[in-house]
């Protein structure tokens, strides 16, 4: 089987796209010869067939990573050199930005403008942040033992890390995982989502071109139940990092515990609430709430999918948000079908798959059946064709026990209900098994401080939504995950702390 395939991308032309496994800085076919198709979500057509990594392929990738860690990376390379290589990789991403943006748009359904203006720059910024942090991560000296003893700590790379990334932000999640791991000195065995593998495979070429040594970074595309499980259970992988669903996160945790008890970090689902208080600017709150739920067509773990509005402004806010839904730039978002469909003004793309679209439509039906009011949307987009669009949807007057309130929908659907008091709003917001993000809209500064402190969420936005930065930690409370990504916390997740006790005494001071 060939390890590359030609793909015609509108406005770019024909590109040679890697479709094989990337092990030891070389592309190769899978040992089984099996492949998995990647589908264009705008029209349901197959883009390419990508190799499916077997258990044997994962073993080979881990062996390459272990050898590199022991001989060519980890403590064998100065941290400043690792940072320089990450900066070189960021340079190459910027050089190939148009190709990467087009490929990401085609494979994931994102608007080309969104990839070019947000996903790509944020990915580059993440690489550069950790490039700068690589040689600025220090241990401690612990001066509590008098003149006869000196104690200090060393932060050392964990070793070989399995990384499993999702389909909703393929390139950005690649950067979030790869940058801190390489900066810390770890080696990687990466599994991109089988639904969106193309940008991750393209990045393998840039990793090699940047001069990162063979074996440091390896990519094994495949299905979660086979390739992902092989990574999670591998006895020579020291840590697994995963972003995705709670159900899969549980399986990974079990697999890690049943194998070598490898370290696990999980960034899982969300059902993030936004609280709109009576002092809020209604138009501003509606703008941020629209961004919070309809950015990336609602396929976002932090999507603001539950909105609680003070009863005095409830209908006014709903009317404002309905206008935002009707104004969403839904369409053939960028590079989906052919060059004649190219339109940079659109940003609201299709859902990732037919199954996901049907799942979202099922949630909408359940909300209406349980007695909620459908304010906007609620059906397939009329111009979908064979694509997987669902209209921006608002469901109002929901009750806490409704399925659409309790479960993560992962689509462009927001549910709204009212509250009377601050205490009631907090009870409603925190009555969830999730705790990834939340938002507070109020012009009462004291209330803002009280409510942000009381919300059970790893990220809380005040009078805004969705803003992230590579220097700010990200992760969840409760079932939304374990550990943190980004910031110095993200680097800590790829290191181990060693305490060193130095005896400075001339003779032994302790009795036997």
KOLNURO-497719 format. One record per residue (C-alpha): x, y, z. Coordinates in steps of 0.5 Angstrom, whole numbers, padded with zeros to 4 digits, always signed. Example, Ala and Ser with C-alpha at 12.3 -4.5 7.8 and 13.67 -1.06 7.14 Angstrom:
BEGIN
+0025-0009+0016 +0027-0002+0014 
END
This chain:
BEGIN
+0000+0000+0000 +0002+0007-0002 +0004+0012+0004 +0002+0018+0000 -0004+0020-0004 -0006+0026-0008 -0012+0030-0006 -0014+0036-0010 -0016+0042-0005 -0019+0048-0008 -0015+0054-0009 -0009+0050-0007 -0009+0045-0012 -0006+0038-0012 -0003+0036-0005 +0001+0030-0004 -0002+0028+0003 +0001+0023+0008 -0004+0017+0009 +0001+0012+0012 +0004+0011+0019 +0010+0015+0022 +0015+0012+0026 +0022+0013+0027 +0021+0019+0022 +0019+0015+0016 +0012+0014+0013 +0010+0006+0012 +0004+0002+0011 +0000-0001+0017 +0003-0008+0018 -0004-0011+0017 -0006-0007+0010 -0012-0005+0013 -0015+0003+0012 -0020+0007+0015 -0023+0012+0010 -0024+0020+0012 -0030+0023+0010 -0032+0030+0008 -0037+0032+0012 -0040+0037+0007 -0042+0032+0002 -0041+0025+0005 -0036+0023+0000 -0029+0020+0002 -0023+0024+0002 -0018+0019+0003 -0016+0012+0006 -0011+0012+0012 -0007+0007+0014 -0010+0003+0021 -0005+0002+0026 -0005-0005+0029 -0002-0007+0036 +0004-0009+0032 +0005-0002+0029 +0004+0001+0036 +0009-0004+0039 +0014-0001+0033 +0012+0006+0035 +0014+0005+0042 +0020+0002+0041 +0022+0007+0037 +0020+0013+0042 +0024+0009+0048 +0030+0008+0044 +0030+0016+0042 +0028+0018+0049 +0034+0014+0052 +0039+0016+0046 +0037+0022+0043 +0032+0026+0047 +0030+0027+0054 +0036+0029+0058 +0041+0028+0052 +0039+0034+0049 +0039+0041+0053 +0032+0044+0054 +0034+0050+0050 +0035+0046+0044 +0028+0043+0045 +0026+0050+0045 +0029+0052+0039 +0027+0046+0035 +0019+0047+0037 +0020+0055+0034 +0023+0052+0028 +0017+0047+0028 +0012+0054+0029 +0016+0057+0023 +0014+0051+0018 +0007+0051+0020 +0007+0059+0019 +0010+0058+0012 +0005+0052+0010 -0001+0056+0013 -0005+0056+0007 -0004+0049+0006 -0006+0047+0013 -0012+0051+0013 -0015+0048+0007 -0013+0041+0009 -0016+0042+0016 -0023+0046+0013 -0024+0040+0008 -0023+0034+0013 -0026+0037+0019 -0032+0042+0016 -0029+0048+0019 -0030+0055+0016 -0023+0056+0012 -0023+0063+0016 -0024+0060+0022 -0018+0056+0021 -0014+0061+0018 -0015+0066+0024 -0016+0062+0030 -0014+0055+0030 -0007+0056+0026 -0005+0062+0030 -0007+0059+0036 -0003+0053+0035 +0003+0056+0033 +0003+0061+0039 +0002+0054+0043 +0009+0052+0040 +0012+0058+0041 +0010+0059+0048 +0013+0052+0050 +0019+0053+0046 +0020+0059+0051 +0018+0055+0057 +0023+0049+0056 +0029+0052+0059 +0025+0056+0065 +0022+0050+0069 +0026+0049+0075 +0026+0045+0081 +0027+0047+0088 +0032+0048+0094 +0029+0046+0101 +0033+0049+0106 +0031+0046+0112 +0036+0041+0114 +0042+0045+0117 +0049+0045+0115 +0050+0038+0114 +0044+0037+0109 +0042+0040+0102 +0036+0038+0099 +0033+0040+0092 +0028+0037+0087 +0029+0036+0079 +0024+0036+0074 +0025+0030+0069 +0021+0028+0063 +0016+0022+0064 +0019+0018+0058 +0014+0015+0053 +0008+0019+0052 +0001+0016+0048 -0003+0022+0046 -0010+0021+0043 -0013+0027+0040 -0020+0029+0038 -0024+0031+0031 -0027+0038+0033 -0020+0042+0034 -0015+0037+0030 -0009+0042+0029 -0010+0046+0036 -0011+0039+0040 -0005+0037+0036 -0001+0043+0039 -0004+0043+0046 -0001+0035+0047 +0006+0036+0043 +0008+0042+0045 +0009+0041+0053 +0011+0034+0052 +0017+0036+0047 +0019+0042+0051 +0019+0037+0057 +0023+0032+0054 +0018+0027+0053 +0018+0022+0046 +0011+0021+0043 +0006+0016+0040 +0000+0020+0037 -0006+0017+0035 -0011+0023+0031 -0018+0022+0031 -0020+0017+0025 -0025+0022+0023 -0020+0028+0022 -0013+0025+0021 -0010+0029+0015 -0007+0035+0019 -0004+0031+0024 -0001+0027+0018 +0001+0033+0015 +0005+0035+0021 +0009+0029+0021 +0013+0032+0015 +0014+0038+0018 +0017+0035+0025 +0022+0031+0021 +0024+0038+0017 +0025+0042+0023 +0030+0037+0025 +0027+0033+0031 +0031+0027+0032 +0028+0020+0029 +0023+0016+0034 +0022+0023+0038 +0015+0024+0035 +0011+0018+0032 +0004+0018+0029 -0001+0012+0029 -0007+0013+0026 -0013+0008+0027 -0019+0007+0031 -0020+0008+0038 -0022+0001+0040 -0016-0002+0037 -0010+0003+0036 -0013+0007+0042 -0013+0001+0046 -0007-0001+0044 -0004+0005+0047 -0007+0006+0053 -0005-0002+0055 +0002-0001+0053 +0007-0004+0058 +0012+0001+0056 +0008+0007+0055 +0009+0012+0061 +0003+0016+0061 -0003+0017+0056 -0006+0024+0055 -0013+0024+0052 -0018+0029+0050 -0025+0027+0048 -0031+0024+0051 -0033+0021+0058 -0034+0014+0056 -0028+0014+0052 -0024+0017+0058 -0026+0012+0063 -0024+0006+0058 -0017+0009+0058 -0017+0010+0065 -0019+0003+0066 -0014+0000+0061 -0008+0005+0064 -0010+0002+0071 -0010-0005+0068 -0003-0005+0065 +0003-0001+0068 -0001+0004+0072 +0001+0009+0067 +0000+0016+0069 -0007+0019+0066 -0009+0026+0064 -0016+0027+0061 -0020+0033+0058 -0027+0030+0057 -0034+0033+0056 -0038+0039+0059 -0045+0042+0060 -0042+0049+0061 -0047+0054+0064 -0048+0061+0063 -0051+0066+0068 -0054+0072+0066 -0056+0077+0071 -0061+0083+0071 -0055+0088+0071 -0052+0085+0065 -0052+0088+0058 -0057+0084+0054 -0054+0085+0047 -0047+0084+0050 -0049+0077+0053 -0053+0075+0047 -0047+0076+0043 -0042+0072+0048 -0047+0067+0049 -0048+0066+0041 -0040+0065+0040 -0040+0060+0046 -0045+0055+0043 -0045+0056+0036 -0037+0057+0035 -0035+0051+0031 -0042+0049+0030 -0043+0047+0037 -0037+0042+0037 -0034+0044+0043 -0032+0041+0050 -0033+0048+0053 -0039+0050+0049 -0044+0054+0053 -0050+0050+0052 -0054+0051+0058 -0056+0059+0059 -0060+0061+0066 -0063+0068+0065 -0066+0072+0071 -0073+0072+0070 -0074+0080+0069 -0070+0080+0063 -0072+0072+0061 -0076+0074+0054 -0072+0080+0052 -0065+0076+0052 -0069+0070+0048 -0071+0075+0043 -0064+0078+0043 -0061+0071+0042 -0066+0069+0037 -0063+0074+0032 -0056+0072+0033 -0058+0065+0031 -0062+0067+0025 -0055+0071+0023 -0050+0066+0024 -0046+0065+0018 -0048+0058+0016 -0046+0055+0009 -0041+0052+0005 -0036+0054+0010 -0030+0055+0006 -0027+0049+0002 -0032+0044+0002 -0034+0041-0005 -0031+0045-0010 -0028+0051-0012 -0035+0054-0014 -0037+0053-0007 -0031+0057-0004 -0034+0063+0001 -0030+0066+0006 -0035+0069+0009 -0039+0063+0012 -0036+0060+0019 -0042+0055+0021 -0040+0049+0018 -0043+0042+0018 -0043+0037+0024 -0037+0032+0023 -0041+0026+0021 -0048+0023+0019 -0048+0019+0026 -0047+0026+0030 -0052+0030+0026 -0057+0025+0027 -0055+0024+0035 -0056+0032+0035 -0063+0032+0032 -0065+0026+0037 -0063+0031+0043 -0068+0036+0040 -0074+0032+0039 -0073+0029+0046 -0073+0037+0049 -0079+0038+0045 -0083+0032+0047 -0081+0033+0054 -0085+0040+0054 -0079+0045+0052 -0081+0051+0047 -0077+0051+0040 -0075+0058+0039 -0070+0057+0033 -0067+0052+0029 -0069+0045+0031 -0068+0041+0024 -0063+0040+0018 -0061+0046+0014 -0065+0047+0008 -0059+0047+0003 -0055+0041+0007 -0055+0037+0001 -0051+0031+0003 -0048+0034+0008 -0049+0034+0016 -0051+0041+0018 -0056+0042+0023 -0059+0049+0024 -0057+0054+0030 -0062+0052+0035 -0065+0055+0042 -0069+0051+0046 -0073+0055+0052 -0077+0053+0058 -0073+0047+0060 -0073+0043+0067 -0067+0041+0070 -0069+0033+0069 -0069+0034+0061 -0065+0030+0057 -0062+0036+0054 -0060+0039+0060 -0057+0033+0063 -0053+0031+0057 -0047+0033+0053 -0050+0034+0046 -0044+0037+0042 -0048+0040+0037 -0051+0047+0036 -0056+0047+0041 -0057+0051+0047 -0062+0050+0053 -0065+0056+0057 -0069+0057+0063 -0070+0062+0068 -0068+0064+0075 -0070+0068+0081 -0064+0069+0086 -0057+0068+0085 -0057+0062+0090 -0062+0059+0085 -0058+0061+0079 -0052+0057+0082 -0056+0051+0084 -0058+0050+0077 -0051+0052+0074 -0047+0047+0079 -0053+0041+0078 -0049+0037+0073 -0044+0032+0073 -0039+0036+0069 -0035+0042+0071 -0031+0044+0065 -0033+0052+0064 -0038+0057+0066 -0039+0064+0065 -0042+0070+0069 -0045+0076+0066 -0046+0082+0071 -0045+0089+0072 -0044+0088+0079 -0037+0087+0081 -0038+0084+0088 -0043+0079+0085 -0038+0077+0079 -0033+0075+0085 -0038+0071+0089 -0041+0067+0083 -0034+0066+0079 -0032+0063+0086 -0038+0059+0087 -0038+0056+0080 -0036+0049+0080 -0032+0049+0073 -0024+0049+0071 -0025+0056+0067 -0030+0061+0069 -0031+0067+0064 -0034+0074+0066 -0037+0078+0061 -0034+0074+0056 -0034+0067+0053 -0029+0062+0050 -0022+0066+0051 -0016+0062+0052 -0009+0063+0052 -0003+0058+0052 +0000+0061+0058 -0007+0060+0062 -0009+0053+0065 -0015+0049+0062 -0018+0043+0065 -0024+0041+0069 -0028+0039+0075 -0032+0033+0076 -0033+0028+0070 -0030+0034+0066 -0023+0031+0067 -0016+0030+0071 -0011+0034+0070 -0009+0041+0067 -0007+0043+0060 -0003+0049+0058 +0001+0054+0062 +0006+0051+0067 +0001+0046+0069 +0001+0043+0062 +0009+0042+0063 +0008+0039+0070 +0004+0034+0067 +0010+0031+0063 +0015+0031+0068 +0016+0027+0075 +0019+0031+0081 +0025+0027+0084 +0028+0029+0091 +0035+0029+0092 +0038+0029+0099 +0045+0031+0099 +0049+0029+0106 +0054+0034+0107 +0056+0032+0114 +0063+0029+0115 +0061+0023+0119 +0054+0020+0120 +0049+0024+0125 +0044+0019+0126 +0044+0013+0130 +0042+0006+0128 
END
